[in-house]
Amino acid sequence: MLALAIDQLHPDREALIDELERVFQGHRDNDWFVELVDPNGATVYRSINVPDLSGLGTLPIQDKPAFGYVGSHRIVVRRLIGGSSTDYLLRLGMSLDYVERDVNRLTRGMLPVIIVLIVAAPLGGYLLARQATAPIRSIIDTTHRLRPSRLRERLALRGTGDELDQLSDTINRFLDVIAGYVQQHEEFVGNAAHELRSPLAAIRTGVDVGLSQPRSEEEYVELLEQVADECSRLDHLVNQLLCLAENDAGGGKVAIEPVELSGIVSRCVDVFEALAEEREIRLELALSEMRVAAEPNRLRQVVVNLLDNALKFTPSGGKVAVRLSVSSDGRFARLEVEDDGCGIAPEDLPRLFERFFRAERSRARCPGIGGTGLGLSICQRIVERFGGRISVRSPAHTPPNDGNPGTCVIVEWPLALAGSLTPSDIV
């Protein structure tokens, strides 16, 4: 701006001085100063606050600015061309004391702020950190209070919908699952103890009766037969409990292979033929050849359980139908085991696969029929482990089904489709 002003100056000295006065009028309070010298070395204009520049030395006179220092002043020297092509020497400078004074003033003004920030920042950070971590502390405190016998407590949700609320909700749902497993475990242990107590009590009673007084050989044989029956029942129950424990633990890794399902079903039916003839129960088979993806022993265990249940609840003179076909979607082998026994009450159907559950209303209609209540639970675990499905259908006890409406258990097992299995497939 100064160079432009000098370029436009009138050659008249007075006009030049007036122009410089106007340009630097606003800078006098800031310790700015200016000196303009003509080619003869005469001072054209000199502000009132120009310091002694004798110590400046010789600076190159050129169109570009040259910088130097005199005491606490910084000087800029430049050659300017006036309005009549006359060379002028411009000396422009300012006192660095002014800058230092401003810096000191700024420092004094900022020092209290800095001190406050130094003290307040850690305190504020601590308070903010406590507020931010309060939900986390609540989560930690709640989880520390959890015990197997105290799983009803849940984490509080603040309703903010943030990540901590989502974490709390996830933990709550996880606790619901754990509480369900713990409850099932407690019920399982209680039911198992009850079921084990019954045959053991019967065995103990039989032994006590036999030892209470001398008896005939026939009486001892009868008592021993009763004890043997209870031992068989106890052995069957223990084997079922072991099977459930094995399935719960994953049962180890078993290889999946293509298995001819119709052959396994046919052989299992052959095993029960003698029992069916003895009870005058007719076995009807309608089997189609098909291969499923399974492990033969576990597949056989499912079929045996279903046939055993069907024969157990079918009255003398009844029938058990075994049908094997392909499901409607073409992906599963559909095995149906249907009896014409006493059936299952509608309210009992949803609980059939619970461990130790026995439909009391059905048992009342079929007196003398016992069981552990574990067979269908075992079947469900095995079938679902191999990717299958199991369900039960029993018509309602309304006319004309008031007599023996029967029950049909349906198992759908994945077919072994071409290319769907490799030797390394395990579950």
Legacy VTK file of the C-alpha trace (Angstrom):
# vtk DataFile Version 3.0
C-alpha trace
ASCII
DATASET POLYDATA
POINTS 427 float
0.000 0.000 0.000
2.890 2.367 0.819
4.595 1.688 -2.507
1.351 2.436 -4.336
0.971 5.662 -2.366
4.547 6.739 -3.181
4.061 5.942 -6.883
1.072 8.257 -6.943
2.714 11.091 -5.006
2.853 14.538 -6.555
6.431 15.788 -7.104
5.640 18.640 -4.839
7.384 18.119 -1.492
4.484 19.427 0.573
2.038 17.130 -1.144
4.412 14.213 -0.508
4.627 15.022 3.197
0.842 15.331 3.504
0.376 11.945 1.854
2.854 10.248 4.203
1.148 11.858 7.186
-2.166 10.446 6.019
-0.807 6.946 5.388
0.899 6.602 8.786
-1.599 8.483 10.877
-3.117 5.248 12.193
0.223 3.649 13.138
1.795 6.234 15.401
0.365 4.748 18.574
1.896 1.403 17.664
5.484 2.728 17.589
5.685 2.658 13.808
7.932 5.212 12.164
8.906 6.247 8.644
11.621 8.281 6.979
11.739 9.279 3.311
14.999 10.594 1.830
15.447 12.148 -1.631
18.363 11.344 -3.983
20.416 14.176 -2.480
20.206 12.657 1.002
17.833 15.310 2.249
15.014 14.141 4.453
11.695 14.575 2.680
9.611 13.291 5.568
10.461 12.060 9.018
7.945 10.956 11.609
8.347 12.254 15.128
9.304 8.891 16.643
12.183 7.927 14.341
15.067 6.588 16.463
18.759 7.187 15.857
19.527 5.130 12.733
23.270 5.704 12.755
23.828 2.131 13.871
21.904 0.726 10.926
24.991 0.415 8.783
24.880 0.151 5.027
21.959 -1.794 3.612
21.716 -2.547 -0.113
19.478 -0.062 -1.873
17.248 -2.008 -4.257
13.672 -2.470 -5.335
13.233 -5.407 -2.960
13.091 -4.715 0.806
16.283 -5.032 2.881
15.963 -5.719 6.617
18.106 -4.622 9.544
17.991 -3.921 13.284
18.852 -0.866 15.366
18.549 -1.514 19.066
15.036 -2.808 19.682
13.808 -1.546 16.300
13.427 -3.501 13.113
14.073 -1.477 9.943
13.019 -2.056 6.330
14.846 -0.093 3.601
13.588 0.078 0.033
14.140 2.229 -3.059
10.966 3.793 -4.400
10.308 5.740 -7.573
8.179 8.816 -7.126
5.688 10.381 -9.479
8.450 12.248 -11.460
10.645 9.174 -11.797
12.704 10.435 -8.873
14.338 7.795 -6.683
13.474 7.939 -3.007
14.865 5.924 -0.130
12.184 4.676 2.227
13.036 3.638 5.772
10.162 1.986 7.581
10.346 0.394 11.006
8.738 -0.386 14.301
9.810 -0.929 17.878
9.939 -4.530 19.019
9.185 -3.252 22.510
5.617 -2.848 21.341
5.467 -6.504 20.321
7.082 -7.560 23.575
4.628 -5.384 25.487
1.704 -7.022 23.690
3.145 -10.465 24.356
3.583 -9.646 28.041
0.060 -8.258 28.225
-1.282 -11.389 26.539
0.784 -13.585 28.854
-0.486 -11.798 31.952
-4.038 -12.115 30.684
-3.692 -15.784 29.769
-1.774 -16.875 32.869
-4.851 -17.079 35.147
-6.725 -18.891 32.404
-3.859 -21.354 31.997
-3.699 -21.936 35.759
-7.446 -22.518 35.887
-7.207 -24.919 32.947
-4.311 -26.784 34.561
-6.350 -27.272 37.718
-9.776 -27.696 36.144
-8.843 -29.931 33.205
-7.828 -32.986 35.286
-10.766 -32.461 37.647
-13.195 -32.047 34.764
-11.688 -35.026 32.995
-12.053 -37.103 36.148
-15.693 -36.103 36.584
-16.467 -36.741 32.925
-14.691 -40.099 33.100
-16.707 -41.080 36.180
-19.923 -40.068 34.482
-18.981 -41.916 31.295
-17.913 -45.072 33.137
-20.842 -45.118 35.590
-22.851 -47.543 33.385
-19.787 -49.779 33.094
-19.350 -49.788 36.880
-23.027 -50.694 37.210
-22.514 -53.607 34.813
-19.462 -54.789 36.777
-21.219 -54.483 40.155
-24.276 -56.374 38.929
-22.258 -59.187 37.366
-20.202 -59.521 40.573
-23.417 -60.113 42.507
-24.567 -62.898 40.209
-24.476 -66.430 41.573
-25.920 -69.719 40.270
-28.605 -69.381 42.934
-29.163 -65.686 42.177
-29.689 -65.164 38.475
-32.844 -63.051 38.510
-31.060 -59.694 38.747
-30.671 -57.826 35.459
-28.747 -54.781 34.278
-30.644 -51.490 34.228
-31.265 -49.954 30.801
-31.016 -46.146 30.621
-33.138 -45.896 27.494
-30.473 -43.989 25.547
-30.054 -46.687 22.922
-26.276 -46.179 22.863
-23.620 -48.888 22.784
-23.684 -49.374 26.572
-27.453 -49.857 26.523
-27.046 -52.379 23.719
-24.322 -54.153 25.716
-26.552 -54.264 28.814
-29.443 -55.649 26.777
-27.176 -58.311 25.260
-25.902 -59.318 28.711
-29.491 -59.467 30.028
-30.540 -61.778 27.209
-27.443 -63.891 27.828
-28.364 -64.081 31.525
-31.866 -65.201 30.544
-30.346 -68.070 28.575
-28.010 -69.002 31.439
-30.872 -68.866 33.958
-32.892 -71.157 31.704
-30.033 -73.639 31.484
-29.490 -73.547 35.256
-33.186 -74.132 35.876
-33.205 -77.037 33.417
-30.128 -78.467 35.106
-31.708 -78.223 38.554
-34.917 -79.821 37.307
-32.927 -82.522 35.531
-30.936 -83.374 38.664
-34.082 -83.425 40.795
-35.993 -85.586 38.329
-33.040 -87.926 37.840
-32.684 -88.374 41.598
-36.396 -89.107 41.866
-36.319 -91.629 39.023
-33.253 -93.361 40.436
-34.767 -93.498 43.908
-37.824 -95.483 42.792
-36.057 -98.624 41.442
-33.474 -98.487 44.219
-36.252 -98.359 46.811
-37.988 -101.303 45.133
-34.743 -103.302 45.126
-34.098 -102.470 48.769
-37.662 -103.433 49.704
-37.398 -106.772 47.889
-34.124 -107.594 49.615
-35.496 -106.605 53.033
-38.583 -108.754 52.501
-36.439 -111.725 51.479
-34.236 -111.361 54.551
-37.007 -110.708 57.041
-37.902 -114.400 57.454
-37.306 -117.802 55.881
-39.322 -118.333 52.705
-39.979 -121.036 50.177
-37.928 -121.420 47.029
-40.807 -120.129 44.903
-41.094 -116.979 47.019
-37.364 -116.316 46.742
-37.524 -116.757 42.968
-40.413 -114.303 42.768
-38.540 -111.737 44.872
-35.387 -112.160 42.780
-37.389 -111.696 39.584
-38.796 -108.452 40.972
-35.302 -107.284 41.895
-34.039 -108.249 38.430
-36.860 -106.249 36.805
-35.999 -103.182 38.865
-32.301 -103.624 38.033
-33.192 -103.713 34.328
-35.279 -100.574 34.747
-32.429 -98.904 36.605
-29.923 -99.949 33.945
-32.188 -98.566 31.203
-32.576 -95.258 33.050
-28.830 -94.891 33.643
-28.115 -95.600 29.972
-30.614 -92.929 28.937
-29.070 -90.410 31.330
-25.626 -91.174 29.936
-26.953 -90.747 26.413
-28.427 -87.342 27.280
-25.188 -86.258 28.955
-23.236 -87.351 25.887
-25.522 -85.394 23.556
-25.403 -82.305 25.797
-21.613 -82.406 25.734
-21.566 -82.720 21.949
-21.218 -86.484 22.018
-17.777 -86.300 20.493
-17.228 -85.895 16.781
-19.017 -88.438 14.615
-18.622 -88.838 10.885
-21.628 -88.323 8.631
-22.033 -90.863 5.871
-24.748 -91.914 3.424
-26.939 -94.490 5.193
-29.716 -96.608 3.683
-32.565 -95.587 6.004
-35.085 -98.165 4.793
-32.671 -100.980 5.683
-32.146 -99.695 9.226
-35.901 -99.220 9.764
-36.624 -102.717 8.443
-34.057 -104.332 10.752
-35.373 -102.397 13.774
-38.919 -103.557 12.997
-37.652 -107.156 12.854
-36.324 -106.758 16.411
-39.793 -105.809 17.689
-41.763 -108.407 15.709
-41.700 -111.000 18.487
-42.985 -108.466 21.048
-45.685 -107.287 18.633
-46.876 -110.867 18.027
-46.939 -111.545 21.745
-49.165 -108.517 22.319
-51.188 -109.174 19.144
-50.178 -105.868 17.578
-49.985 -105.658 13.810
-46.931 -103.985 12.248
-47.521 -102.321 8.872
-44.581 -101.167 6.751
-44.555 -98.827 3.758
-40.899 -98.127 3.020
-39.176 -96.444 0.095
-35.473 -96.859 -0.449
-33.509 -93.701 0.261
-30.176 -92.679 1.692
-29.777 -90.107 4.434
-26.813 -88.205 5.840
-26.346 -89.727 9.290
-24.349 -91.896 11.645
-25.875 -95.428 11.641
-25.843 -96.125 15.394
-27.564 -92.870 16.341
-30.077 -93.260 13.546
-30.869 -96.767 14.810
-31.264 -95.412 18.354
-33.948 -92.960 17.190
-35.910 -95.623 15.301
-35.754 -98.064 18.245
-37.028 -95.409 20.673
-39.957 -94.526 18.419
-40.962 -98.169 17.872
-40.649 -98.934 21.587
-42.953 -96.008 22.480
-45.480 -96.935 19.787
-45.736 -100.568 20.927
-45.855 -99.535 24.578
-48.940 -97.338 24.110
-50.767 -99.524 21.569
-53.407 -101.834 23.070
-53.667 -105.504 22.232
-55.235 -105.974 18.818
-54.059 -102.586 17.614
-51.555 -101.705 14.930
-48.395 -99.672 14.425
-47.776 -98.213 10.965
-44.255 -97.307 9.834
-44.034 -95.185 6.678
-40.957 -93.855 4.908
-41.193 -91.293 2.094
-39.576 -88.114 0.758
-40.696 -84.769 2.202
-42.629 -82.316 0.051
-39.564 -80.094 -0.477
-37.460 -83.075 -1.613
-34.696 -82.424 0.931
-35.621 -84.805 3.757
-36.493 -88.431 4.322
-39.816 -88.449 6.187
-40.249 -91.282 8.708
-43.668 -91.640 10.340
-44.340 -94.030 13.229
-48.073 -94.047 13.974
-49.991 -96.067 16.547
-53.674 -96.302 17.422
-53.108 -96.116 21.152
-54.552 -93.807 23.791
-53.102 -90.662 22.216
-51.847 -87.474 23.845
-53.904 -84.634 25.275
-53.525 -81.362 23.290
-52.215 -79.470 26.324
-49.435 -82.049 26.742
-48.142 -81.899 23.154
-45.914 -78.787 23.581
-44.071 -80.421 26.499
-43.462 -83.876 25.046
-39.771 -83.229 24.368
-39.032 -81.954 27.875
-36.858 -84.252 29.931
-38.727 -86.485 32.378
-42.065 -85.135 31.182
-44.808 -87.730 31.144
-48.305 -86.860 30.002
-50.318 -87.668 33.103
-53.689 -87.489 31.341
-52.451 -89.930 28.726
-51.042 -92.210 31.440
-54.430 -92.133 33.176
-56.046 -93.411 29.982
-53.318 -96.052 29.598
-52.884 -97.545 33.090
-49.943 -99.808 33.735
-47.709 -98.119 31.159
-44.547 -96.580 32.556
-41.521 -94.806 31.207
-38.709 -92.473 32.132
-39.850 -89.506 30.058
-36.439 -89.324 28.361
-36.957 -91.191 25.088
-38.371 -88.352 22.972
-35.906 -85.873 24.464
-33.033 -88.117 23.385
-34.534 -88.492 19.907
-34.902 -84.741 19.534
-31.279 -84.059 20.493
-29.983 -86.660 18.041
-32.223 -85.604 15.147
-31.494 -81.891 15.524
-27.775 -82.546 15.868
-27.786 -84.008 12.360
-29.882 -81.171 10.931
-33.233 -82.949 11.057
-36.665 -82.192 12.519
-39.008 -84.120 14.792
-42.650 -83.461 15.668
-45.667 -85.233 17.162
-49.247 -85.276 15.936
-52.151 -86.608 17.997
-55.829 -85.986 17.132
-57.970 -84.270 19.752
-60.098 -86.485 21.975
-63.395 -85.600 20.386
-65.841 -87.861 18.560
-65.101 -90.036 16.688
-61.681 -90.122 18.422
-62.937 -90.676 21.962
-61.607 -94.222 22.005
-58.005 -94.481 20.790
-57.081 -91.455 18.673
-53.476 -92.628 18.401
-50.220 -90.734 18.007
-47.924 -90.131 15.049
-44.263 -89.174 15.497
-42.704 -87.612 12.394
-38.942 -87.474 11.857
-37.426 -85.678 8.878
-33.784 -86.540 8.232
-31.582 -84.784 5.618
-31.195 -86.818 2.447
-27.701 -87.728 1.289
-27.857 -85.927 -2.044
-25.180 -86.527 -4.658
-22.117 -84.388 -3.936
-23.511 -83.093 -0.634
-21.181 -85.163 1.571
-17.442 -85.571 1.776
-15.428 -88.004 3.926
-14.478 -85.113 6.230
-18.057 -84.160 7.164
-18.430 -84.497 10.943
-20.799 -83.174 13.599
LINES 1 428
427 0 1 2 3 4 5 6 7 8 9 10 11 12 13 14 15 16 17 18 19 20 21 22 23 24 25 26 27 28 29 30 31 32 33 34 35 36 37 38 39 40 41 42 43 44 45 46 47 48 49 50 51 52 53 54 55 56 57 58 59 60 61 62 63 64 65 66 67 68 69 70 71 72 73 74 75 76 77 78 79 80 81 82 83 84 85 86 87 88 89 90 91 92 93 94 95 96 97 98 99 100 101 102 103 104 105 106 107 108 109 110 111 112 113 114 115 116 117 118 119 120 121 122 123 124 125 126 127 128 129 130 131 132 133 134 135 136 137 138 139 140 141 142 143 144 145 146 147 148 149 150 151 152 153 154 155 156 157 158 159 160 161 162 163 164 165 166 167 168 169 170 171 172 173 174 175 176 177 178 179 180 181 182 183 184 185 186 187 188 189 190 191 192 193 194 195 196 197 198 199 200 201 202 203 204 205 206 207 208 209 210 211 212 213 214 215 216 217 218 219 220 221 222 223 224 225 226 227 228 229 230 231 232 233 234 235 236 237 238 239 240 241 242 243 244 245 246 247 248 249 250 251 252 253 254 255 256 257 258 259 260 261 262 263 264 265 266 267 268 269 270 271 272 273 274 275 276 277 278 279 280 281 282 283 284 285 286 287 288 289 290 291 292 293 294 295 296 297 298 299 300 301 302 303 304 305 306 307 308 309 310 311 312 313 314 315 316 317 318 319 320 321 322 323 324 325 326 327 328 329 330 331 332 333 334 335 336 337 338 339 340 341 342 343 344 345 346 347 348 349 350 351 352 353 354 355 356 357 358 359 360 361 362 363 364 365 366 367 368 369 370 371 372 373 374 375 376 377 378 379 380 381 382 383 384 385 386 387 388 389 390 391 392 393 394 395 396 397 398 399 400 401 402 403 404 405 406 407 408 409 410 411 412 413 414 415 416 417 418 419 420 421 422 423 424 425 426
